Amino acid sequence: MDNSALVEPAVDLDLCYLTAAGALTQFRSGALKPSTLLEVLVRRIEQVNPAINALADTYFDEARQKALNADSVYAKGAAGGALFGVPVLVKDAQRVKGKRTTHGSLLYMDVKPDLHSDPMVERLEEAGAIILARTTTPEFCISGVCRSLAWGNTVNPYNPEFGTGGSSGGSGAAVAAGFAPIATGTDIGGSIRIPASCCGVVGFKAPHGRNPDGPPANFDRYNHCGPLARSIADLALVQDIVSGAHPRDHDSLRDKVVLPSKAGRLDGTKIAYSLDLGYRAVDPEVRKNTLNALDKFRALGAEVTEVEIPWSEECDKAATHWYNTMHYLRQASWAAKKHSDRLNDYTLAAAKGVAQTTLDDVSHSWEVQHEMYQSFGALMERYDLFICPTTAVPAVPADHDPTSATYTINGVAVDPEYGWVLTHHFNMLHYCPVMAVPSGVASNGVPTGIQIVGRTFDDPTVFKASLAYEASCGGWFGKTSERPILSE
């Protein structure tokens, strides 16, 4: 019997790893049709997603119709939007008109479709982006792991024995695995940057208000929505589309910034760095890769200086108090009162934390935030940028329990939920833009990453440095050897 007909056709990986900017160039020249790219990505998803579980709901048939329409428009030489025909993925915590949003929870599997899209998603759609699927998230975006009773466990495409980080873990894994060039995310404690680091992609946490959001997230100054991608240019493309005032978001900023588009040198740029924010236990490989990345900035002409950051575990406690008040209170606490038997363990732990939080705790959290910026703001008067690792380990194991009693890094006991990340500090300093970029790969095959932090509202300088760094690295995912082993 000839089994050749049973073998899945090979997927064109170069198309799977095409950037959005690259796809648009080929669409406009006629070298590539949107429908062709879409079919390749669908086939890639069907072959690889069973292994990593990065997607929730999929919309393949609708996406095919939109791609065929885009084919016709391009064939006529007509103008489309800035992302016309480009497939994107949307985190299953952001509203999409006519679709359900499950928030990674069993409680929302049967909800009615949303009446309108959240502002970021709305603007992507208006720009012609084709929503291909939803990406997985932990229940209510509560945890740094991407596992839920609703959708299962999302694992790292570079090494499935490790996790993707959360809460935009599905977005990070899907972009790294070649499912789409762009995915959306939300970030209240590192939820864009953590998966970007663990999965080797790039992600941007804009200043709060830069990207308009839907309620109730837009009321929370820790909260930021933004993109994950495989190139800085694609992040800039999304930012140009989604940023700016929106009539449904009172916190959205009216001014828009002009982001650089080309890489250059960083002569005269002053960069401060810390490997541990003054108190974090950090894995040796993360430290090594961070230092190697800093050498690239030096080679680009930047003046790079190690600095002392006078922060402590009080930052973690203060952040937790705010989450208990703003985020966990309105989701985990309510759900635990009525549906505790259908919730994840980390959701129940969050609900317990809400019950233990006092008004004094909340007041103190703001005092800690103020003290943090008194030191950091003064530091940034002397430096243009600040760099630190994104996570203290490359990634936690795929079965990591964020509610466990102990978790250690370098033999030091740390909090299993917050002790392995260096991200929520810049949600507390919510107007600082932060770019997450790869710094290297650990011995277990999992990527590591750094954060490039700017002065408040200074997105252009962060993008300028990120573009220069990306160019010095030669980009990411361009070679087969740089892609997850699932690509082979």
C-alpha positions as CSV (number, residue, x, y, z in Angstrom):
1,M,0.0,0.0,0.0
2,D,1.3,3.5,-0.9
3,N,1.2,5.6,2.3
4,S,2.4,8.8,0.6
5,A,-1.2,10.1,0.2
6,L,-1.6,9.9,4.0
7,V,1.4,12.2,4.7
8,E,0.6,15.8,5.5
9,P,2.0,18.2,2.8
10,A,5.0,20.2,4.0
11,V,4.2,23.7,5.2
12,D,6.2,26.6,3.7
13,L,7.9,27.8,6.9
14,D,9.2,30.9,5.3
15,L,5.6,32.0,4.8
16,C,4.7,31.0,8.3
17,Y,7.5,33.2,9.6
18,L,6.8,36.2,7.3
19,T,6.4,39.4,9.2
20,A,3.3,41.5,8.7
21,A,5.3,44.2,7.0
22,G,6.8,41.6,4.7
23,A,3.4,40.1,3.9
24,L,2.0,43.6,3.1
25,T,4.9,44.2,0.7
26,Q,4.2,41.0,-1.2
27,F,0.4,41.5,-1.2
28,R,0.9,44.9,-2.8
29,S,3.4,43.6,-5.4
30,G,1.2,40.7,-6.3
31,A,3.9,38.2,-5.3
32,L,1.6,36.7,-2.6
33,K,-2.1,36.5,-2.1
34,P,-3.7,36.9,1.4
35,S,-5.7,33.7,0.8
36,T,-2.4,31.8,0.1
37,L,-0.8,33.0,3.3
38,L,-3.9,32.3,5.3
39,E,-4.1,28.7,4.0
40,V,-0.5,28.1,4.9
41,L,-1.0,29.4,8.4
42,V,-4.2,27.3,8.9
43,R,-2.3,24.2,7.9
44,R,0.6,25.1,10.2
45,I,-1.9,25.5,13.1
46,E,-3.6,22.2,12.3
47,Q,-0.3,20.4,12.4
48,V,1.4,22.1,15.3
49,N,-1.3,23.4,17.7
50,P,-2.2,20.0,19.1
51,A,1.4,19.9,20.5
52,I,1.4,23.3,22.1
53,N,-2.3,24.2,22.7
54,A,-1.9,27.9,22.1
55,L,-5.4,28.6,20.6
56,A,-8.9,28.8,21.9
57,D,-11.7,29.5,19.4
58,T,-10.8,29.5,15.7
59,Y,-12.5,31.3,12.9
60,F,-10.9,29.7,9.8
61,D,-14.0,29.8,7.5
62,E,-14.7,33.4,8.1
63,A,-11.0,34.3,7.7
64,R,-10.9,32.5,4.4
65,Q,-13.8,34.6,3.0
66,K,-12.1,37.8,4.2
67,A,-8.8,36.7,2.6
68,L,-10.5,36.0,-0.7
69,N,-12.0,39.5,-0.6
70,A,-8.6,40.9,0.1
71,D,-7.3,39.0,-2.9
72,S,-9.8,40.8,-5.1
73,V,-9.1,44.2,-3.7
74,Y,-5.3,43.8,-4.2
75,A,-5.9,42.4,-7.7
76,K,-7.7,45.6,-8.6
77,G,-4.9,47.8,-7.3
78,A,-7.3,49.3,-4.8
79,A,-6.1,50.7,-1.5
80,G,-6.8,48.8,1.7
81,G,-6.1,49.5,5.4
82,A,-2.7,49.5,7.0
83,L,-3.0,45.7,7.8
84,F,-5.3,44.7,5.0
85,G,-5.3,41.0,4.6
86,V,-2.9,40.3,7.4
87,P,-3.9,37.4,9.8
88,V,-3.8,38.3,13.5
89,L,-4.7,36.5,16.7
90,V,-6.6,38.0,19.5
91,K,-6.2,37.1,23.2
92,D,-9.3,35.4,24.7
93,A,-9.7,38.2,27.2
94,Q,-10.4,41.0,24.6
95,R,-13.8,41.5,23.1
96,V,-14.4,40.7,19.4
97,K,-17.8,41.8,18.0
98,G,-20.0,38.8,17.3
99,K,-17.8,36.3,19.2
100,R,-17.7,35.0,22.7
101,T,-14.9,35.9,25.1
102,T,-14.3,33.1,27.6
103,H,-11.5,34.7,29.7
104,G,-10.1,31.2,30.0
105,S,-12.9,30.3,32.4
106,L,-15.5,27.5,32.4
107,L,-18.0,30.1,33.6
108,Y,-17.9,32.0,30.3
109,M,-18.0,29.1,27.8
110,D,-21.7,29.7,27.1
111,V,-21.9,33.5,27.2
112,K,-23.6,35.5,24.4
113,P,-21.4,37.0,21.7
114,D,-20.0,40.5,22.4
115,L,-21.9,43.4,20.9
116,H,-18.7,45.3,19.9
117,S,-15.0,44.8,19.8
118,D,-12.7,46.4,22.3
119,P,-11.0,49.6,20.9
120,M,-7.7,47.9,20.1
121,V,-9.4,45.0,18.3
122,E,-11.8,47.4,16.6
123,R,-8.9,49.4,15.1
124,L,-7.1,46.3,13.9
125,E,-10.3,45.2,12.1
126,E,-10.8,48.7,10.6
127,A,-7.2,48.5,9.3
128,G,-8.1,45.3,7.5
129,A,-6.6,42.7,9.8
130,I,-8.2,39.3,9.5
131,I,-8.9,37.7,12.9
132,L,-7.8,34.1,12.5
133,A,-8.3,32.7,16.1
134,R,-8.2,33.4,19.8
135,T,-5.2,32.7,22.0
136,T,-5.3,31.0,25.3
137,T,-5.0,32.7,28.7
138,P,-5.2,31.6,32.3
139,E,-8.5,32.1,33.9
140,F,-9.3,35.8,34.2
141,C,-5.6,36.6,33.2
142,I,-4.8,36.0,36.8
143,S,-1.6,33.9,36.7
144,G,1.8,33.9,35.2
145,V,1.2,30.3,33.9
146,C,-1.0,29.7,30.9
147,R,-3.2,26.8,32.1
148,S,-6.9,26.6,32.6
149,L,-9.7,24.1,33.2
150,A,-11.4,25.7,30.1
151,W,-8.6,25.3,27.6
152,G,-5.9,23.1,29.1
153,N,-2.2,23.7,29.4
154,T,-0.3,25.8,26.8
155,V,3.3,24.7,26.5
156,N,6.5,26.3,25.2
157,P,7.1,25.6,21.5
158,Y,10.9,25.5,22.1
159,N,10.6,22.9,24.8
160,P,7.2,21.6,25.8
161,E,8.5,20.6,29.2
162,F,8.3,24.3,30.1
163,G,5.5,26.8,30.1
164,T,5.0,29.9,28.0
165,G,4.4,32.4,30.8
166,G,1.2,34.3,31.2
167,S,-1.2,35.6,30.9
168,S,-0.8,36.2,27.1
169,G,0.8,32.8,26.9
170,G,-1.2,31.6,23.9
171,S,-0.2,34.7,22.0
172,G,3.5,34.3,22.7
173,A,3.5,30.6,21.8
174,A,1.4,31.1,18.7
175,V,3.6,33.9,17.3
176,A,6.7,31.9,18.0
177,A,5.3,28.8,16.4
178,G,4.5,30.6,13.2
179,F,0.7,30.7,13.5
180,A,0.4,34.5,12.6
181,P,2.8,37.5,12.5
182,I,0.9,39.4,15.1
183,A,-1.1,38.6,18.3
184,T,-2.7,40.9,20.8
185,G,-2.1,40.8,24.6
186,T,-2.9,42.5,27.8
187,D,-0.5,43.3,30.6
188,I,-1.3,44.1,34.2
189,G,1.8,42.4,35.7
190,G,3.9,41.4,32.8
191,S,1.4,39.5,30.8
192,I,2.7,40.6,27.4
193,R,6.4,40.7,28.4
194,I,6.6,37.4,30.2
195,P,5.4,35.2,27.3
196,A,7.4,37.3,24.9
197,S,10.5,36.4,26.9
198,C,9.7,32.8,27.4
199,C,8.8,32.3,23.7
200,G,11.5,34.4,22.1
201,V,9.3,37.0,20.5
202,V,8.9,40.8,21.0
203,G,6.2,42.5,22.9
204,F,5.4,46.1,23.8
205,K,3.8,47.5,27.0
206,A,2.8,51.0,26.0
207,P,2.2,53.7,28.7
208,H,-1.2,53.3,30.2
209,G,-3.7,55.1,28.0
210,R,-1.6,55.0,24.9
211,N,-3.6,52.1,23.5
212,P,-7.3,52.5,24.3
213,D,-9.0,49.6,26.0
214,G,-12.4,48.3,27.0
215,P,-14.0,48.3,30.4
216,P,-13.3,47.5,33.1
217,A,-9.6,47.1,32.2
218,N,-9.3,50.7,31.1
219,F,-10.0,51.9,34.6
220,D,-7.0,50.0,35.9
221,R,-3.7,52.0,35.5
222,Y,-1.7,48.8,35.9
223,N,-3.4,47.5,32.8
224,H,-2.1,47.9,29.2
225,C,-3.1,46.3,26.0
226,G,-0.6,45.8,23.2
227,P,0.9,43.6,20.5
228,L,3.3,40.7,20.4
229,A,5.2,39.9,17.1
230,R,8.5,38.7,15.7
231,S,9.8,42.1,14.7
232,I,10.0,45.6,16.1
233,A,8.7,47.0,12.8
234,D,5.5,45.0,13.2
235,L,5.0,46.3,16.7
236,A,5.4,49.8,15.4
237,L,2.9,49.1,12.7
238,V,0.3,48.0,15.2
239,Q,1.1,50.9,17.5
240,D,0.5,53.4,14.7
241,I,-2.9,51.8,14.1
242,V,-4.3,51.3,17.6
243,S,-2.9,54.2,19.7
244,G,-4.7,57.5,20.2
245,A,-7.9,58.8,21.9
246,H,-11.0,56.6,21.6
247,P,-14.5,57.8,22.6
248,R,-15.2,54.7,24.7
249,D,-12.0,55.0,26.8
250,H,-11.8,58.0,29.1
251,D,-8.2,57.2,29.9
252,S,-7.0,57.1,26.3
253,L,-4.3,59.6,25.5
254,R,-5.2,62.2,22.8
255,D,-1.6,62.8,21.6
256,K,0.0,60.2,19.2
257,V,3.7,59.7,19.0
258,V,5.8,59.2,15.9
259,L,7.8,56.0,16.1
260,P,11.1,55.5,14.3
261,S,11.1,53.1,11.4
262,K,14.8,52.4,10.7
263,A,17.6,51.0,12.8
264,G,20.6,53.2,13.6
265,R,23.4,53.6,16.1
266,L,22.9,54.6,19.7
267,D,25.9,57.0,20.1
268,G,25.4,59.2,23.1
269,T,22.5,57.1,24.5
270,K,22.9,56.6,28.3
271,I,21.6,53.2,29.5
272,A,21.3,52.1,33.2
273,Y,20.9,48.5,34.0
274,S,20.2,46.2,36.9
275,L,20.4,42.4,36.9
276,D,18.1,41.9,39.8
277,L,16.2,45.1,40.6
278,G,18.0,45.1,43.9
279,Y,16.5,41.9,45.4
280,R,15.5,39.3,42.9
281,A,17.2,35.9,42.7
282,V,18.2,35.4,39.1
283,D,19.2,32.3,37.2
284,P,22.9,32.4,36.0
285,E,22.0,31.8,32.4
286,V,19.5,34.7,32.5
287,R,22.3,36.9,33.9
288,K,24.8,35.8,31.3
289,N,22.4,36.4,28.4
290,T,21.5,39.8,29.8
291,L,25.1,40.9,30.0
292,N,25.7,39.6,26.5
293,A,22.8,41.8,25.3
294,L,24.2,44.8,27.1
295,D,27.5,44.3,25.2
296,K,25.5,44.7,22.0
297,F,24.2,48.1,23.2
298,R,27.8,49.1,24.0
299,A,28.9,48.1,20.5
300,L,26.1,50.3,19.1
301,G,27.7,53.3,20.9
302,A,25.6,53.5,24.0
303,E,27.1,54.3,27.4
304,V,25.9,51.4,29.7
305,T,26.2,51.6,33.5
306,E,25.1,49.3,36.2
307,V,23.0,51.0,38.9
308,E,21.5,50.2,42.3
309,I,17.8,49.9,42.5
310,P,16.5,50.3,46.1
311,W,13.5,48.1,45.7
312,S,12.5,45.1,47.8
313,E,9.7,42.5,48.4
314,E,7.5,45.4,49.4
315,C,7.0,46.0,45.7
316,D,5.5,42.5,45.3
317,K,3.3,43.0,48.3
318,A,2.1,46.3,47.1
319,A,1.3,45.0,43.7
320,T,-0.6,42.1,45.1
321,H,-2.7,44.4,47.3
322,W,-3.7,46.4,44.2
323,Y,-4.5,43.3,42.2
324,N,-6.7,42.1,45.1
325,T,-8.5,45.4,45.0
326,M,-8.9,46.1,41.3
327,H,-8.5,42.9,39.3
328,Y,-9.1,39.9,41.5
329,L,-12.0,41.5,43.4
330,R,-14.1,42.0,40.3
331,Q,-13.5,38.5,38.9
332,A,-12.0,35.9,41.2
333,S,-13.7,37.0,44.4
334,W,-17.2,37.1,42.8
335,A,-16.8,33.8,41.0
336,A,-15.5,32.0,44.1
337,K,-18.6,33.0,46.0
338,K,-20.9,31.2,43.5
339,H,-18.8,28.7,41.5
340,S,-15.8,27.6,43.5
341,D,-16.1,24.1,42.1
342,R,-15.5,25.3,38.6
343,L,-12.5,27.5,39.2
344,N,-8.8,27.0,38.9
345,D,-6.6,26.7,42.0
346,Y,-4.9,30.0,41.3
347,T,-8.2,31.7,40.9
348,L,-9.3,30.4,44.3
349,A,-6.0,31.5,45.8
350,A,-6.6,35.0,44.4
351,A,-10.1,35.1,45.9
352,K,-8.6,34.2,49.3
353,G,-6.1,37.1,48.9
354,V,-9.0,39.5,48.3
355,A,-10.7,38.4,51.5
356,Q,-7.5,39.1,53.4
357,T,-6.8,42.6,52.0
358,T,-7.6,45.6,54.1
359,L,-8.2,49.3,53.2
360,D,-4.9,50.1,54.8
361,D,-3.2,47.6,52.5
362,V,-4.6,49.4,49.5
363,S,-3.5,52.8,50.8
364,H,0.0,51.4,51.5
365,S,0.3,50.0,47.9
366,W,0.0,53.5,46.5
367,E,2.6,54.8,49.0
368,V,5.0,52.1,47.8
369,Q,4.4,53.0,44.1
370,H,5.1,56.6,44.9
371,E,8.4,55.7,46.7
372,M,9.4,53.5,43.8
373,Y,9.1,56.3,41.3
374,Q,10.9,58.7,43.6
375,S,14.0,56.6,43.0
376,F,13.3,55.5,39.5
377,G,12.2,58.9,38.2
378,A,15.3,60.5,39.6
379,L,17.4,57.8,38.0
380,M,15.8,58.4,34.6
381,E,16.7,62.1,34.7
382,R,20.3,60.9,34.2
383,Y,19.7,58.0,31.8
384,D,17.7,57.6,28.6
385,L,16.8,54.0,29.1
386,F,16.8,51.3,31.8
387,I,17.4,47.6,31.1
388,C,16.8,44.5,33.2
389,P,15.9,40.8,32.6
390,T,12.2,40.1,32.0
391,T,12.1,36.9,33.9
392,A,14.4,35.5,36.6
393,V,14.4,32.0,34.9
394,P,14.1,31.2,31.2
395,A,10.6,29.7,32.0
396,V,9.0,27.7,34.8
397,P,8.1,24.1,34.1
398,A,5.0,23.3,32.2
399,D,3.4,21.8,35.4
400,H,4.5,24.7,37.6
401,D,2.0,25.3,40.4
402,P,1.8,29.1,41.3
403,T,0.0,28.2,44.5
404,S,2.6,25.8,45.8
405,A,4.3,26.4,49.1
406,T,7.8,26.8,47.8
407,Y,9.7,27.6,44.6
408,T,13.4,28.2,44.5
409,I,15.9,30.0,42.2
410,N,19.6,29.4,42.9
411,G,18.6,27.8,46.2
412,V,16.6,30.9,47.3
413,A,13.0,30.4,48.2
414,V,10.8,32.8,46.2
415,D,7.1,33.4,45.7
416,P,5.9,30.8,43.1
417,E,3.6,33.3,41.4
418,Y,5.6,36.6,41.5
419,G,9.1,35.6,42.5
420,W,10.3,34.6,39.0
421,V,9.4,37.8,37.1
422,L,10.8,41.3,37.0
423,T,7.8,42.9,35.3
424,H,5.0,44.1,37.5
425,H,7.3,46.9,38.8
426,F,6.7,48.6,35.5
427,N,2.9,48.2,35.7
428,M,3.2,50.0,39.0
429,L,5.2,52.7,37.2
430,H,2.4,52.6,34.6
431,Y,3.4,55.4,32.3
432,C,6.9,54.0,31.5
433,P,6.9,52.3,28.0
434,V,8.6,48.9,28.1
435,M,9.8,46.7,25.2
436,A,10.5,43.0,25.7
437,V,13.1,41.5,23.4
438,P,15.0,38.3,23.3
439,S,18.5,38.1,25.0
440,G,19.5,34.6,24.1
441,V,18.7,30.9,24.7
442,A,19.3,28.9,27.8
443,S,20.7,25.4,27.9
444,N,17.2,23.8,28.0
445,G,16.4,25.4,24.7
446,V,14.1,28.0,26.2
447,P,14.6,31.7,25.2
448,T,15.5,34.4,27.7
449,G,14.7,38.1,27.4
450,I,15.3,41.6,28.6
451,Q,13.1,44.7,29.1
452,I,14.0,48.0,27.6
453,V,12.3,50.6,29.8
454,G,11.9,54.3,28.8
455,R,11.1,57.5,30.6
456,T,7.4,58.2,31.0
457,F,5.6,58.4,27.7
458,D,8.9,58.2,25.7
459,D,7.9,55.4,23.4
460,P,10.1,56.7,20.5
461,T,13.4,56.2,22.4
462,V,12.4,52.7,23.4
463,F,11.6,51.8,19.8
464,K,14.8,53.5,18.5
465,A,16.9,51.3,20.9
466,S,14.9,48.2,20.1
467,L,15.3,48.6,16.4
468,A,19.1,49.1,16.8
469,Y,19.4,46.0,19.1
470,E,17.3,43.9,16.7
471,A,19.5,44.8,13.8
472,S,22.6,44.0,15.8
473,C,21.1,40.6,16.5
474,G,20.3,40.0,12.9
475,G,16.6,39.8,13.7
476,W,14.8,36.7,15.0
477,F,13.2,33.7,13.3
478,G,14.7,34.4,9.9
479,K,16.7,31.2,9.9
480,T,15.4,27.7,10.5
481,S,17.9,27.2,13.3
482,E,16.2,30.2,15.2
483,R,12.7,28.7,15.0
484,P,11.2,26.2,17.5
485,I,12.1,22.6,17.0
486,L,8.4,22.1,16.0
487,S,9.4,23.8,12.8
488,E,11.6,20.9,11.7
